[in-house]
């Protein structure tokens, strides 16, 4: 069958490589289907362009996925409208963490034919085979659909245990030269970027996380090395971002991966998501030696009570020690701090600001965002139970209008006070960041003219 996979426009100058869709494209092609990619992200086509494209080109299947977010939700609705207007409307499939927890609602809003729930590779191939053979879809685990105006959700599909067996992403179907221009911390102008998964899942259960997969499934080091080697050879990639929820799943695994990179003599810059309780000096020293330049940490709060409530599995002492160890290893830490979880106070926010000011290495602008109870997360169901949120429609249509605005108030603060202190906190952080940027630019200027710096390449930004 002829399959069109849509990469939606997220209004970025350079977008992330759509890694999940690239895996789906790969397994579809391996199963014998003809796959084409519609890159709205690169060309910034109007949504109506997709309607015209479908009218002029015949496809059997169209599909794409979104995560749970206000922008992604509204984009999904607009693109669904464009698809449904087509005179050649294909069989329409949606997936991702956005639709998966509330499949019935998304089916009704988008008029899609099927929602693929959770991990999509095996499910999608079975689904396409059933559609092609005109078989009943009820026998396929891990999907939802409407039948005679009744909602049908089949049994949950088991996770793919050996993820090494999944075909590597179909990079050749995508404009890699475009995606490789994405800039990340400590990337030079000449670096070429690409994202990679070293595993799937996470062993922790934070109350705000809307991940649906249980446990952690690592890829083998050999499989990861094979992928990076191909990216270097065929696409000249020099900077890799490991997009797993948690590459630093344990000290042992982190050490094994780094030793494997060094043994294979792979030379590349890389960044990953990490855990501060595993940020030990010997581990970080090895990561630095293996090419790591940035570790994105989920700190979330500098209030021990709030950390316990959100089931973060961290203490402020562990966070502080881990950040100090990371900086000592000459690796930049990414500081993710959110505010407004159950029981947090104005003091909680102040502790977060003080921490960010103390340990900022100026590699990124970091602000503090409100916590969002995404559908599927424990916090979402807590909000419904407490009457703070009615349902998924209330979440997407009324409450979650922007990721930097409060969706649900879990604190004892009034809404006005909540926004007042959050505005004050981020004003301090933004002022500090740009003050440093200005000082850095002025130092460069002094060196240029007083030291005749011939290496200067102009007052410009990448």
C-alpha positions as CSV (number, residue, x, y, z in Angstrom):
1,X,0.0,0.0,0.0
2,X,1.0,3.6,-0.5
3,X,1.5,5.4,2.9
4,X,1.9,9.1,3.5
5,X,3.4,10.0,6.9
6,X,3.0,13.7,7.9
7,X,5.6,15.7,9.9
8,X,3.6,18.6,11.2
9,X,4.9,22.2,11.4
10,X,5.8,23.1,15.0
11,X,6.8,26.7,14.0
12,X,10.5,26.2,14.6
13,X,13.3,27.7,12.5
14,X,14.9,24.2,12.5
15,X,12.8,21.3,13.8
16,X,13.7,18.2,15.6
17,X,14.2,15.1,13.5
18,X,10.9,13.2,13.8
19,X,12.6,10.0,15.1
20,X,9.4,8.2,16.0
21,X,7.9,8.7,12.6
22,X,11.2,7.6,11.0
23,X,11.0,4.3,12.9
24,X,7.4,3.8,11.6
25,X,8.5,4.7,8.1
26,X,11.3,2.1,8.3
27,X,9.1,-0.8,9.4
28,X,6.4,0.0,6.9
29,X,8.9,0.0,4.1
30,X,10.4,-3.2,5.3
31,X,7.0,-4.8,5.2
32,X,6.7,-3.9,1.5
33,X,4.7,-0.7,1.6
34,X,5.6,2.4,-0.4
35,X,6.3,5.2,2.1
36,X,6.4,9.0,1.4
37,X,7.0,11.8,3.9
38,X,5.1,15.1,3.9
39,X,7.4,17.7,5.4
40,X,5.2,20.5,6.6
41,X,7.9,21.3,9.3
42,X,10.5,22.1,6.7
43,X,8.5,24.0,4.2
44,X,5.9,25.6,6.6
45,X,3.0,24.8,4.2
46,X,-0.4,26.1,5.0
47,X,-2.6,23.3,6.3
48,X,-4.8,23.6,3.2
49,X,-1.7,22.6,1.2
50,X,-2.2,19.1,2.6
51,X,-5.7,19.0,1.3
52,X,-4.5,20.0,-2.2
53,X,-1.7,17.5,-2.0
54,X,-4.1,14.6,-1.2
55,X,-6.4,15.7,-4.0
56,X,-3.6,15.5,-6.5
57,X,-2.0,12.3,-5.2
58,X,-3.5,9.0,-4.3
59,X,-2.5,7.4,-1.0
60,X,-4.1,4.4,0.8
61,X,-3.0,5.4,4.3
62,X,-2.1,8.7,6.0
63,X,-0.8,9.0,9.5
64,X,1.1,11.0,12.1
65,X,1.5,11.3,15.8
66,X,1.6,14.0,18.4
67,X,2.6,14.3,22.1
68,X,0.2,15.8,24.6
69,X,0.4,19.5,24.4
70,X,-1.7,22.5,23.7
71,X,0.1,23.4,20.4
72,X,0.2,19.8,19.2
73,X,-3.5,19.2,20.0
74,X,-4.6,22.2,18.0
75,X,-2.3,21.4,15.2
76,X,-3.7,17.9,15.1
77,X,-7.3,19.2,14.8
78,X,-6.3,21.6,12.0
79,X,-4.5,18.9,10.0
80,X,-7.3,16.5,10.6
81,X,-9.7,19.0,9.1
82,X,-7.4,19.4,6.1
83,X,-7.2,15.6,5.7
84,X,-11.0,15.1,6.0
85,X,-11.7,17.8,3.4
86,X,-9.7,15.8,0.7
87,X,-11.6,14.2,-2.1
88,X,-9.0,11.4,-1.9
89,X,-9.1,11.1,1.8
90,X,-7.0,8.0,2.7
91,X,-7.5,5.7,5.7
92,X,-6.4,8.0,8.6
93,X,-4.3,6.8,11.5
94,X,-3.1,8.8,14.5
95,X,-0.8,7.9,17.4
96,X,1.6,9.1,20.0
97,X,1.3,10.0,23.7
98,X,-1.3,12.7,22.9
99,X,-4.1,10.5,21.6
100,X,-3.1,7.2,23.4
101,X,-4.5,7.9,27.0
102,X,-7.8,9.3,25.7
103,X,-8.3,7.5,22.4
104,X,-12.1,7.9,22.2
105,X,-12.0,11.7,22.6
106,X,-9.3,12.0,19.9
107,X,-11.2,9.8,17.5
108,X,-14.3,11.9,17.8
109,X,-12.4,15.2,17.5
110,X,-10.2,14.3,14.6
111,X,-12.6,11.8,12.8
112,X,-9.5,9.6,12.4
113,X,-10.2,5.9,11.5
114,X,-7.8,4.4,14.1
115,X,-5.7,5.4,17.1
116,X,-2.5,3.4,17.6
117,X,-2.0,3.2,21.3
118,X,1.5,3.3,22.7
119,X,4.5,1.8,20.9
120,X,3.6,1.7,17.2
121,X,6.0,-0.4,15.1
122,X,4.4,-3.9,15.4
123,X,0.9,-2.5,15.8
124,X,1.1,-0.4,12.6
125,X,2.4,-3.3,10.5
126,X,-0.5,-5.6,11.7
127,X,-2.9,-2.8,11.1
128,X,-1.8,-2.2,7.5
129,X,-2.0,-5.9,6.8
130,X,-5.5,-6.1,8.1
131,X,-6.6,-3.0,6.2
132,X,-5.1,-4.3,3.0
133,X,-6.8,-7.7,3.4
134,X,-10.1,-6.0,4.5
135,X,-10.1,-7.9,7.8
136,X,-11.8,-7.1,11.0
137,X,-9.6,-4.7,13.1
138,X,-10.8,-6.1,16.4
139,X,-8.2,-8.8,16.4
140,X,-5.3,-6.3,16.5
141,X,-4.1,-5.4,19.9
142,X,-3.1,-1.9,20.8
143,X,-5.6,0.1,18.8
144,X,-8.9,2.0,19.2
145,X,-11.6,2.8,16.6
146,X,-15.3,3.6,16.2
147,X,-17.6,0.8,14.9
148,X,-21.2,1.5,14.2
149,X,-20.8,4.7,16.3
150,X,-19.5,2.6,19.2
151,X,-16.1,3.0,20.7
152,X,-13.9,-0.1,20.5
153,X,-10.5,-0.4,22.2
154,X,-8.7,-3.7,21.8
155,X,-6.4,-5.3,24.5
156,X,-3.2,-3.6,25.3
157,X,-0.3,-4.7,23.2
158,X,2.8,-6.1,24.8
159,X,5.9,-4.0,24.5
160,X,8.7,-5.0,22.1
161,X,11.2,-6.6,24.4
162,X,14.2,-6.8,22.0
163,X,14.3,-3.4,20.5
164,X,17.5,-4.2,18.7
165,X,15.3,-6.0,16.2
166,X,13.5,-2.9,15.1
167,X,14.7,-1.6,11.8
168,X,16.9,1.5,12.0
169,X,15.2,4.8,11.2
170,X,14.5,5.5,7.5
171,X,16.8,8.6,7.3
172,X,16.9,8.5,3.5
173,X,13.2,9.4,3.3
174,X,13.8,12.6,5.3
175,X,15.7,15.9,4.6
176,X,18.6,15.1,7.0
177,X,20.6,18.1,5.8
178,X,17.8,20.3,7.2
179,X,17.5,18.6,10.5
180,X,21.3,18.4,11.0
181,X,21.4,22.2,11.3
182,X,19.7,22.1,14.7
183,X,21.9,23.7,17.3
184,X,22.4,22.3,20.8
185,X,24.7,23.3,23.7
186,X,28.4,23.4,22.8
187,X,27.7,22.6,19.1
188,X,30.0,24.5,16.8
189,X,28.9,26.1,13.5
190,X,30.3,23.2,11.6
191,X,28.7,20.4,13.7
192,X,25.9,18.3,12.1
193,X,23.2,17.1,14.5
194,X,21.1,14.0,14.7
195,X,18.9,12.3,17.4
196,X,19.3,8.7,18.5
197,X,17.5,6.4,20.9
198,X,19.7,4.2,23.1
199,X,16.7,2.7,24.9
200,X,13.0,3.0,25.6
201,X,11.1,3.6,28.9
202,X,12.1,4.6,32.4
203,X,12.1,2.9,35.8
204,X,10.8,5.9,37.7
205,X,7.2,7.0,38.2
206,X,7.0,10.8,38.6
207,X,3.5,12.0,39.2
208,X,3.5,14.5,36.3
209,X,4.9,12.0,33.7
210,X,2.4,10.8,31.0
211,X,4.6,8.0,29.7
212,X,2.6,4.8,29.2
213,X,5.4,2.2,28.9
214,X,6.4,0.2,31.9
215,X,10.0,-0.4,32.7
216,X,13.2,0.3,30.7
217,X,14.4,-1.6,27.6
218,X,17.9,-0.8,26.6
219,X,19.5,-1.3,23.2
220,X,22.7,-3.1,23.0
221,X,25.9,-1.1,22.7
222,X,26.7,-2.8,19.3
223,X,23.3,-1.7,17.9
224,X,23.9,1.9,19.0
225,X,27.4,1.9,17.6
226,X,26.2,0.6,14.3
227,X,23.6,3.4,14.1
228,X,26.1,6.2,14.9
229,X,28.7,4.7,12.5
230,X,26.1,4.9,9.7
231,X,25.1,8.4,10.6
232,X,28.8,9.5,10.5
233,X,29.6,7.7,7.3
234,X,26.4,8.5,5.3
235,X,25.3,11.8,6.8
236,X,28.5,13.3,8.3
237,X,26.9,13.6,11.8
238,X,29.2,14.9,14.5
239,X,26.8,15.7,17.3
240,X,24.3,13.2,18.7
241,X,21.4,13.8,21.1
242,X,20.2,10.7,22.9
243,X,16.5,11.3,23.1
244,X,15.7,8.5,25.5
245,X,13.9,9.5,28.6
246,X,16.9,8.3,30.6
247,X,20.2,7.2,29.1
248,X,21.7,7.3,32.6
249,X,19.4,4.5,33.7
250,X,22.1,3.2,36.1
251,X,25.8,3.8,36.7
252,X,26.7,0.5,35.2
253,X,24.8,1.0,32.0
254,X,26.2,4.5,31.5
255,X,29.8,3.2,32.1
256,X,29.2,0.3,29.7
257,X,28.0,2.6,26.9
258,X,30.9,5.1,27.3
259,X,33.5,2.3,27.3
260,X,31.9,0.9,24.2
261,X,32.1,4.3,22.4
262,X,35.7,4.6,23.3
263,X,36.6,1.0,22.3
264,X,34.9,1.6,18.9
265,X,36.9,4.8,18.6
266,X,33.8,6.8,17.8
267,X,34.5,10.5,18.0
268,X,31.5,12.7,18.3
269,X,29.9,15.2,20.7
270,X,26.8,14.0,22.5
271,X,24.1,14.9,25.0
272,X,21.6,12.9,26.9
273,X,19.0,12.9,29.7
274,X,20.4,11.9,33.1
275,X,19.6,11.2,36.7
276,X,21.4,13.2,39.4
277,X,21.7,10.2,41.8
278,X,23.8,8.5,39.2
279,X,26.0,11.6,38.5
280,X,29.1,10.3,40.3
281,X,32.6,11.7,39.6
282,X,34.0,8.6,38.0
283,X,30.9,8.1,35.8
284,X,31.0,11.8,34.6
285,X,34.7,11.7,34.0
286,X,34.2,8.7,31.6
287,X,31.2,10.4,29.9
288,X,33.3,13.5,29.3
289,X,36.1,11.3,27.8
290,X,33.6,9.6,25.6
291,X,32.4,12.9,24.1
292,X,29.5,14.0,26.4
293,X,29.1,17.8,26.5
294,X,25.7,18.3,28.0
295,X,23.4,16.3,30.4
296,X,19.7,17.3,30.6
297,X,18.5,16.7,34.2
298,X,15.0,16.6,35.5
299,X,15.4,18.5,38.7
300,X,11.8,19.6,39.0
301,X,11.9,21.2,42.5
302,X,14.4,22.2,45.2
303,X,11.9,21.4,47.9
304,X,12.4,18.0,49.5
305,X,8.7,17.8,50.4
306,X,7.6,18.5,46.9
307,X,10.1,16.0,45.5
308,X,8.6,13.3,47.7
309,X,5.0,14.2,46.7
310,X,5.9,14.0,43.0
311,X,7.7,10.7,43.6
312,X,10.9,12.0,42.0
313,X,13.2,9.6,43.8
314,X,15.6,12.4,44.5
315,X,16.6,14.7,47.4
316,X,17.9,18.3,47.3
317,X,21.2,17.0,48.6
318,X,21.5,14.5,45.7
319,X,20.5,17.2,43.2
320,X,23.1,19.6,44.5
321,X,25.9,17.0,44.7
322,X,25.1,15.7,41.2
323,X,25.1,19.2,39.7
324,X,28.4,20.1,41.4
325,X,29.9,16.8,40.1
326,X,28.7,17.5,36.6
327,X,30.2,21.0,36.5
328,X,33.4,19.7,38.0
329,X,33.6,17.2,35.1
330,X,33.4,20.1,32.7
331,X,30.0,18.9,31.4
332,X,27.1,21.4,31.1
333,X,24.0,20.5,33.1
334,X,20.5,21.2,31.8
335,X,18.3,22.5,34.6
336,X,14.6,21.5,34.3
337,X,12.6,23.1,37.2
338,X,8.9,23.2,37.3
339,X,6.5,24.9,39.8
340,X,3.1,24.3,41.2
341,X,3.0,20.6,42.1
342,X,0.9,19.5,45.0
343,X,1.8,21.5,48.1
344,X,4.4,23.7,46.6
345,X,4.7,27.2,48.0
346,X,6.3,30.6,47.2
347,X,9.3,29.4,49.2
348,X,9.6,26.3,46.9
349,X,9.9,28.6,43.9
350,X,12.4,30.8,45.6
351,X,14.6,27.8,46.4
352,X,14.5,26.9,42.7
353,X,15.5,30.4,41.5
354,X,18.4,30.6,44.0
355,X,19.6,27.2,42.8
356,X,19.5,28.2,39.2
357,X,21.4,31.4,39.8
358,X,24.0,29.7,41.9
359,X,24.8,26.9,39.4
360,X,24.1,28.4,36.0
361,X,27.0,27.9,33.6
362,X,25.2,30.0,31.0
363,X,25.0,27.3,28.3
364,X,21.3,27.7,28.0
365,X,18.5,30.1,29.0
366,X,16.4,28.3,31.6
367,X,13.1,29.5,33.0
368,X,10.7,27.8,35.3
369,X,7.4,26.6,33.9
370,X,4.2,25.5,35.6
371,X,3.6,21.8,36.1
372,X,1.1,20.4,33.6
373,X,-1.1,17.4,34.5
374,X,-1.0,15.8,31.0
375,X,-3.7,13.1,30.3
376,X,-2.4,9.7,31.3
377,X,-0.3,11.0,34.2
378,X,-1.1,10.4,37.8
379,X,-1.4,14.1,38.4
380,X,-4.1,14.3,35.7
381,X,-6.3,11.7,37.4
382,X,-5.6,13.4,40.8
383,X,-6.8,16.7,39.3
384,X,-10.0,15.0,38.1
385,X,-10.6,13.3,41.5
386,X,-10.2,16.6,43.3
387,X,-12.5,18.4,41.0
388,X,-9.8,20.7,39.6
389,X,-10.3,19.3,36.1
390,X,-13.4,17.8,34.6
391,X,-12.1,15.6,31.9
392,X,-9.8,15.5,28.8
393,X,-12.1,18.0,26.9
394,X,-11.8,20.4,29.8
395,X,-8.0,20.0,29.8
396,X,-7.5,20.7,26.1
397,X,-10.3,23.1,25.3
398,X,-10.4,25.2,28.5
399,X,-7.4,24.7,30.8
400,X,-4.2,23.8,28.9
401,X,-3.9,26.9,26.6
402,X,-0.1,27.3,26.8
403,X,2.8,25.4,28.4
404,X,4.0,28.6,30.2
405,X,0.6,29.2,31.7
406,X,-1.0,27.3,34.6
407,X,-3.4,24.5,33.6
408,X,-4.4,23.5,37.1
409,X,-3.6,25.2,40.4
410,X,-2.4,22.5,42.9
411,X,-1.1,25.1,45.3
412,X,-2.8,27.2,48.0
413,X,-1.8,30.4,46.2
414,X,-4.4,32.5,44.4
415,X,-4.1,32.6,40.6
416,X,-2.9,36.2,40.7
417,X,-0.3,35.4,43.3
418,X,0.9,32.4,41.4
419,X,1.5,34.4,38.2
420,X,3.0,37.3,40.2
421,X,5.7,35.2,41.8
422,X,6.4,33.1,38.6
423,X,6.8,36.4,36.6
424,X,9.2,37.7,39.3
425,X,11.2,34.5,39.3
426,X,11.6,34.3,35.5
427,X,12.3,38.0,35.2
428,X,15.3,37.4,37.5
429,X,16.5,34.4,35.5
430,X,16.1,36.1,32.1
431,X,17.8,39.3,33.3
432,X,20.8,37.2,34.7
433,X,21.1,35.3,31.4
434,X,21.2,38.3,29.1
435,X,23.4,40.3,31.5
436,X,26.0,37.5,31.1
437,X,25.5,37.5,27.4
438,X,26.1,41.2,27.2
439,X,29.2,41.0,29.4
440,X,30.5,38.2,27.2
441,X,29.9,40.2,24.0
442,X,31.7,43.2,25.5
443,X,34.7,41.1,26.5
444,X,34.9,39.9,23.0
445,X,34.8,43.5,21.7
446,X,37.6,44.5,24.1
447,X,39.8,41.6,23.0
448,X,39.1,42.3,19.3
449,X,40.3,45.9,19.4
450,X,42.8,45.9,22.2
451,X,44.5,42.6,21.4
452,X,43.9,42.7,17.6
453,X,42.1,39.3,17.7
454,X,42.4,38.1,14.1
455,X,40.3,35.0,14.9
456,X,37.2,37.2,15.3
457,X,34.4,36.2,12.9
458,X,31.9,39.0,13.3
459,X,29.1,40.0,15.7
460,X,26.6,37.4,14.6
461,X,24.7,34.5,16.0
462,X,24.2,31.0,14.6
